Each structure stands twice: as C-alpha cells, then as structure tokens.
C-alpha cells in the first residue's frame, strides 16, 4: 500500500550517480547533475530518489547529510502545479 507521512525532510545519501548525458534534448543544459538515493532520517527503511542541488555534482558523496527542498513547476500538458522533491547537502 502506498501512503504519505509527515517528515522533517532530513536524510543521508546512500548511493549517488553522476548523470553526464541528457536523456531528452530539453535537459541538455542541466547536465551534469547528481541523482541520489537518500535514506530518510525519521522513516527507517524508506529510501527516496532525487536530484542533488546546491553542490558541485562531482563533489556529492555517499554519507553526505541532506535536507529536502522543493522545486515548484507547472505541468505543461495539464497546467497542474507540481512540487518536485530534491536534496540539498547540509553541514551536520
């Protein structure tokens, strides 16, 4: 069953991949970027995937502490407002 829960939005990077090739022409100006698998501090066993922002992608490391930040965008097809979770590296 899928569901939601309240969280402080803090976690730790468990795995990271550096994306160097755009998967779509509209993303060409976004590379390189880091995508991380993050363990959520207040939800043991929960892992969330997201982009890492605010740090040089080459410098992102396993074990880095992170906090969630949200990018607000509009779906161009539906006009729906979306909040996309991303991760920002923070000092401990």
N, C-alpha and C positions, 0 to 999 in steps of 0.2 A: 504494500500500500504506500502511495506517495502522500506526503503531507508537509506542512510547514511547521516551523518552530521559531521562537524568539531567540536571538543570539547576540552576543556582544560584538561579533564580527571580527574576532581575532583568531589567528591561527599560525601555522608554521608550514613552510614549503617542504614537501616530502619528495617531490620529483619536479624537474624543470626541463623544458625543451626550448631550444632556440629556433624560431621559425625564420628562415632566410629567403624563402621563395613564396611570393604571393599566390594564394590559392584561387584568386579572382583578380582580374585587372583593376577593379575599384580599390583593391587593398595594396596595390603596388607601392604607394607612398608610406605604408605602415611598417614594412619590413626594414630591418629585423625587429622582432619582438619576442618576448619570453612568455610562454604558457606554462602555468604551474598547477600541480596537484597539491591542494592545501588541506591539511588536517585542521578541523575546526576545534578550537580550544575548549569550548563548553558543550561539545557534542561528540564524545568519544566514538570512534568508528566511522564518522562522517568525513568524506573527502569531497572537495569541490574543485572543479577545474575553472581556471580563469586566466586572463592576461595579467601580467605584472606591469604596473605603471610606476613612473616616478624614479626609476633606476635604470642605468645602462643595462640593456638586456644581457650583455656579456658578463656583467658583474653579479647577476642573480645567482644565488647558491642554495643548495639543499640545506635546510636548517634555518634559513632567514625567517625572522618573525614578520608577520604581515597583518594588515587590517583591511577589511573590505571597504571599497569606495564604489560609488555607482555612477555610471555614465548614462545620462538621460538622452534618449534618441526617439525619433518618430519613425515608425514602420512606414516606408514609402508606399507600400501596397494598400495598407488598411488605415493609415493615419493614427493608429494606436500608439500611445505613449509607452515607451519601454524603459525599464531601469536595468541596465546590464551590470552585474557584479564583476568587479575587477579587484586586483590585490595590489596594495601599496606596501613596500618594505618599510618597516619602522625600527627604531632602535629599542632595545629591550629595557 
